[in-house]
Amino acid sequence: MMQSKFFFLSILAPTSLSAALPESLNISEPSSGPIPSETNYYSSYRGKTAPFPANSTSPILPTESGPPGPDDLLFQNLLGAEWAVFSFYQQAVEALNTTSFTSIGFQNTTYDRIQEIRDNEAGHLRIFQDSISNTSIKPGACSYDFGWSTAAEFLALQVLIEVSSMAFATGLVQQANMNVTKGALMGIGETETRHNTWALISVWGVDPFAGPIDTSFPYANQILDSTNRFIIDGSCPSANPAYPSPSQHLPQLQTPENVTAGGNLTFVYENGSDGAEMPGFEDGKDYYAVFFHGLQIISVPYDVSTHSTIFPLDLELKGIILAVIADELDAPTEESVVAGPAFILEQPAILAASGI
């Protein structure tokens, strides 16, 4: 019996594979370079330089003629977002080190975990590139400014980045045409959940659970559009397709103060991706602040003159809540949304209190 147990464990043990960066890589050729799940490269590469395939940031032009694949547009949007997420971690790997975290009281494994998450995100780049057919452009990277300058600021923003990634994955599942795409998005979302769980437990020392279900937001492109705030103007390759596509270019929302159930909540507008400063509200028309949490959708009257509303009484303050301004109750369509979304982070409490 004991021998059988050891045999079972032995076949589960991972094979040790080299994590060295190949000398010559052609990222337009799927057979070259490390392939996710076939190698531990996307978990164990360690180095300041960007791992494959992010060592080449140019867009990959079509190599074949013909119609796009059924989910090419979805993966083009997702790849555009993933370049931002990867760059967030790559910038931290380049700028920081183990001491950056231990000197401010965090565990000595923190920098190593950041490197490992960076590796995972590089694997996502490869997966998304390979999921776009050869008849469509595979977007390249832009330049990004996330606004952090210290290790502590990076860790604070990291939680929001990961939770947002989970939220847009659930939205993109609803856009997918193929079941294999839906499965891939679920798998990616589960990995982002692991990243966030590590941060909540090991970095912030808090309960990682956010109730029985995380927030499902139906309009993924609105979340993707919000990542344009991190892109440095004029830095994207000219060959890149529009990101995201389609886009409403909605004015963005921020909630600068900590929210309390039943308390007043004032939104602050930020320019949309096309420069729109705030919605063009129609006189005499009703508008609503619509809150998404788990599967719940709660609408509250919105005062367009004060930009304020009342935060719902009956929402569990865990995980993340997304809020939009809509001209219809419960924002039943993408077109009914006129601003947002705002990301209201509730865990950890220290970040929620800061209004991040």
For each residue, the residues with C-beta under 8 A, 3 or more apart:
1: 4 5
2: 5 6
3: 6 7
4: 1 7 8
5: 1 2 8 9
6: 2 3 9 10
7: 3 4 10 11
8: 4 5 11 12
9: 5 6 12 13
10: 6 7 13
11: 7 8
12: 8 9
13: 9 10
14: 40
15:
16: 40
17: 39 40 41
18: 39 41
19: 39 40 41 44 45 46
20:
21: 25 45 47 49 51 52 55
22: 25 32 33 34 52
23:
24: 32
25: 21 22 32 33 52 53 55 56
26: 29 32 33
27: 32 33 52 53 56 60 129
28: 60 63 138
29: 26 32
30: 130
31:
32: 22 24 25 26 27 29
33: 22 25 26 27 52 53 126
34: 22 38 39 41 42 52 126
35: 38 39 126
36: 39 42 123 126 127
37:
38: 34 35
39: 17 18 19 34 35 36 42
40: 14 16 17 19 43 44
41: 17 18 19 34 44 45 51 52 119 123
42: 34 36 39 45 51 119 120 122 123 126
43: 40 116 119 120
44: 19 40 41 116 119
45: 19 21 41 42 51 115 119 122
46: 19 112 115
47: 21 51
48: 93 94
49: 21 55
50: 54 55 90 122
51: 21 41 42 45 47 54 55 118 119 122
52: 21 22 25 27 33 34 41 55 122 126
53: 25 27 33 56 122 125 126 129
54: 50 51 57 86 90 122 125 141
55: 21 25 49 50 51 52
56: 25 27 53
57: 54 83 140 141
58: 140 237
59: 137 138 139 140 237 239 240
60: 27 28 129 137 138 140
61: 137 239
62: 65 134 135 136 137
63: 28 134
64: 133 134 135
65: 62 135
66: 133 135
67: 135
68: 72 73 133 135 136
69: 72 132 133 135 136
70: 177 178
71: 74 75 131 176 177 178 181
72: 68 69 75 76 132 133 135 136
73: 68 76 77 245
74: 71 77 78 172 175 176 177 181
75: 71 72 78 79 128 131 132 181
76: 72 73 79 80 132 136 137 138 139 241 243 245
77: 73 74 80 81 172 220 221 224 243 244 245
78: 74 75 81 82 128 172
79: 75 76 82 83 125 128 129 132 138 139
80: 76 77 83 84 139 224 240 243 244
81: 77 78 84 85 165 168 224 227 243 244
82: 78 79 85 86 121 124 125 128
83: 57 79 80 86 87 125 139 140 141 142
84: 80 81 87 88 142 144 227 230 231
85: 81 82 88 89 121 124 161 165
86: 54 82 83 89 90 118 121 122 124 125 141
87: 83 84 90 91 141 144
88: 84 85 91 92 144 146 157 158 161 230
89: 85 86 92 93 114 117 118 121
90: 50 54 86 87 93 94 118
91: 87 88 94 95 144 146
92: 88 89 95 96 114 118 151 154
93: 48 89 90 96 114 115 118
94: 48 90 91
95: 91 92
96: 92 93 100 101 111 114 151 154
97: 100 111
98: 101 102 108 110 111 112
99: 102 103
100: 96 97 103 104 111 151
101: 96 98 104 106 107 108 110 111 151 155
102: 98 99 105 106 107 108 110
103: 99 100
104: 100 101 151 152
105: 102
106: 101 102 110 151 155 203
107: 101 102 110 202 203
108: 98 101 102 111
109: 112 113 202
110: 98 101 102 106 107 113 114 155 202 203
111: 96 97 98 100 101 108 114 115
112: 46 98 109 115 116
113: 109 110 116 117 198 202
114: 89 92 93 96 110 111 117 118
115: 45 46 93 111 112 118 119
116: 43 44 112 113 119 120
117: 89 113 114 120 121 195 198
118: 51 86 89 90 92 93 114 115 121 122
119: 41 42 43 44 45 51 115 116 122 123
120: 42 43 116 117 123 124 191 195
121: 82 85 86 89 117 118 124 125
122: 42 45 50 51 52 53 54 86 118 119 125 126
123: 36 41 42 119 120 126 127
124: 82 85 86 120 121 127 128 188 191
125: 53 54 79 82 83 86 121 122 128 129
126: 33 34 35 36 42 52 53 122 123 129 130
127: 36 123 124 130 131 184 188
128: 75 78 79 82 124 125 131 132
129: 27 53 60 79 125 126 132 138
130: 30 126 127
131: 71 75 127 128 181 184
132: 69 72 75 76 79 128 129 136 137 138
133: 64 66 68 69 72 136
134: 62 63 64
135: 62 64 65 66 67 68 69 72
136: 62 68 69 72 76 132 133
137: 59 60 61 62 76 132 239 240 241
138: 28 59 60 76 79 129 132
139: 59 76 79 80 83 237 240 241 243
140: 57 58 59 60 83 236 237 239 240
141: 54 57 83 86 87 237
142: 83 84 231 232 235 236 237 240
143: 231 232 235
144: 84 87 88 91 230 231 232 235
145: 230 232
146: 88 91 157 230
147: 153 157 230
148: 153 154 156 157
149: 153
150: 153 154
151: 92 96 100 101 104 106 154 155
152: 104 155 156
153: 147 148 149 150 156 157
154: 92 96 148 150 151 157 158
155: 101 106 110 151 152 158 159 199 203
156: 148 152 153 159 160 351 354 356
157: 88 146 147 148 153 154 160 161 356
158: 88 154 155 161 162 199 203
159: 155 156 162 163 196 199 200 204 345 347 348 351
160: 156 157 163 164 343 345 351 356
161: 85 88 157 158 164 165
162: 158 159 165 166 192 193 195 196 199
163: 159 160 166 167 196 214 319 320 343 345
164: 160 161 167 168 223 226 320 343
165: 81 85 161 162 168 169 189 192
166: 162 163 169 170 189 192 193 196 214
167: 163 164 170 171 214 215 216 217 223 320 322
168: 81 164 165 171 172 217 220 223 224
169: 165 166 172 173 185 186 188 189 192 220
170: 166 167 173 174 189 214 215 216 217 220
171: 167 168 174 175 216 217 218 219 220 221 223
172: 74 77 78 168 169 175 176 185 220
173: 169 170 176 182 185 186
174: 170 171 218 220
175: 74 171 172 220
176: 71 74 172 173 179 181 182 185
177: 70 71 74 181
178: 70 71 181 182
179: 176 182 183
180: 183 184
181: 71 74 75 131 176 177 178 184 185
182: 173 176 178 179 185 186
183: 179 180 186 187
184: 127 131 180 181 187 188
185: 169 172 173 176 181 182 188 189
186: 169 173 182 183 189 190
187: 183 184 190 191
188: 124 127 169 184 185 191 192
189: 165 166 169 170 185 186 192 193
190: 186 187 193 194
191: 120 124 187 188 194 195
192: 162 165 166 169 188 189 195 196
193: 162 166 189 190 196 197 214
194: 190 191 197 198
195: 117 120 162 191 192 198 199
196: 159 162 163 166 192 193 199 200 208
197: 193 194 200 201 208
198: 113 117 194 195 201 202 203
199: 155 158 159 162 195 196 202 203 204
200: 159 196 197 203 204 206 207 208 347 348
201: 197 198 204 205 206 208
202: 107 109 110 113 198 199 205
203: 106 107 110 155 158 198 199 200
204: 159 199 200 201 348 350 351
205: 201 202
206: 200 201 347 348 349
207: 200 347
208: 196 197 200 201 347
209: 318
210: 214 318 319 320 346 347
211: 294 316 318 319
212: 294
213: 216 294 295
214: 163 166 167 170 193 210 294 319 320
215: 167 170 292 293 294 319 320 321 322
216: 167 170 171 213 292 294 295
217: 167 168 170 171 220 222 223 292 322 341
218: 171 174 334
219: 171 222 223 324 334 337 341
220: 77 168 169 170 171 172 174 175 217 223 224
221: 77 171 224 225 244 245 246 247 248 334
222: 217 219 225 226 248 250 324 334 337 340 341
223: 164 167 168 171 217 219 220 226 227 322 341
224: 77 80 81 168 220 221 227 243 244
225: 221 222 228 244 247 248 249 250 272 273
226: 164 222 223 229 252 341 343
227: 81 84 223 224 230 231
228: 225 231 243 273
229: 226 252 270
230: 84 88 144 145 146 147 227
231: 84 142 143 144 227 228 235 236
232: 142 143 144 145 235
233:
234:
235: 142 143 144 231 232
236: 140 142 231 240 243
237: 58 59 139 140 141 142 240
238:
239: 59 61 137 140
240: 59 80 137 139 140 142 236 237 243
241: 76 137 139 245
242: 245 247
243: 76 77 80 81 139 224 228 236 240 247
244: 77 80 81 221 224 225 247
245: 73 76 77 221 241 242
246: 221
247: 221 225 242 243 244 273
248: 221 222 225 334 335 337
249: 225 272 273 274 276
250: 222 225 272 276 279 337 338 339 340
251: 269 270 271 272 276 277 278 279 338 339
252: 226 229 269 270 271 272 339 340 342
253: 267 268 269 270 323 324 325 339 340 341 342
254: 267 268 269 270 342 355
255: 259 265 266 267 268 323 342 344 355
256: 266 268 355
257: 265 266 355
258: 352 353 354 355
259: 255 263 265 311 317 321 344 352
260: 263 311
261: 311 312 313 314 315 317
262: 310 311 312 313
263: 259 260 310 311
264: 308 309 310 311
265: 255 257 259 289 308 309 310 311
266: 255 256 257 306 307 308
267: 253 254 255 289 307 308 309 323 325 339 342
268: 253 254 255 256 307
269: 251 252 253 254 277 278 307 339
270: 229 251 252 253 254
271: 251 252 275 276 277
272: 225 249 250 251 252 275 276 277
273: 225 228 247 249
274: 249
275: 271 272
276: 249 250 251 271 272 279
277: 251 269 271 272
278: 251 269 339
279: 250 251 276 325 338 339
280:
281: 285 287 304 338
282: 285 327
283:
284:
285: 281 282 327
286: 301 327
287: 281 301 302 304 325 326 327 338
288: 299 300 301 302 325 326 327 328 329 330 331
289: 265 267 299 300 301 302 309 323 324 325
290: 297 298 299 300 323 324 325 326 329 330 331 337
291: 296 297 298 299 300 311 312 315 321 322 323
292: 215 216 217 296 297 321 322 323 324 341
293: 215 296 298 315 316 319 320 321 322
294: 211 212 213 214 215 216 316 319
295: 213 216
296: 291 292 293 315
297: 290 291 292 330 331
298: 290 291 293 312 314 315
299: 288 289 290 291 326 329 330 331
300: 288 289 290 291 309 310 311 312
301: 286 287 288 289 309 310
302: 287 288 289 308 309 325
303: 306 307 308 309
304: 281 287 307
305:
306: 266 303
307: 266 267 268 269 303 304
308: 264 265 266 267 302 303
309: 264 265 267 289 300 301 302 303
310: 262 263 264 265 300 301
311: 259 260 261 262 263 264 265 291 300 315
312: 261 262 291 298 300 315
313: 261 262
314: 261 298
315: 261 291 293 296 298 311 312 321
316: 211 293 294
317: 259 261 346 352
318: 209 210 211 346 347
319: 163 210 211 214 215 293 294 346 347
320: 163 164 167 210 214 215 293 343 344 345 346
321: 215 259 291 292 293 315 344 346
322: 167 215 217 223 291 292 293 340 341 342 343 344
323: 253 255 267 289 290 291 292 340 341 342 344
324: 219 222 253 289 290 292 331 337 338 339 340 341 342
325: 253 267 279 287 288 289 290 302 337 338 339 340
326: 287 288 290 299 329 330 331 336 337 338
327: 282 285 286 287 288 336 338
328: 288 331 332 333 336
329: 288 290 299 326 332
330: 288 290 297 299 326
331: 288 290 297 299 324 326 328 336 337
332: 328 329 336
333: 328 336
334: 218 219 221 222 248 337
335: 248
336: 326 327 328 331 332 333
337: 219 222 248 250 290 324 325 326 331 334 340
338: 250 251 279 281 287 324 325 326 327
339: 250 251 252 253 267 269 278 279 324 325
340: 222 250 252 253 322 323 324 325 337
341: 217 219 222 223 226 253 292 322 323 324
342: 252 253 254 255 267 322 323 324
343: 160 163 164 226 320 322
344: 255 259 320 321 322 323 352
345: 159 160 163 320 351 352 356
346: 210 317 318 319 320 321 349 352
347: 159 200 206 207 208 210 318 319 351 352
348: 159 200 204 206 351 352
349: 206 346 352 353
350: 204 353 354
351: 156 159 160 204 345 347 348 354 356
352: 258 259 317 344 345 346 347 348 349 355 356
353: 258 349 350
354: 156 258 350 351
355: 254 255 256 257 258 352
356: 156 157 160 345 351 352
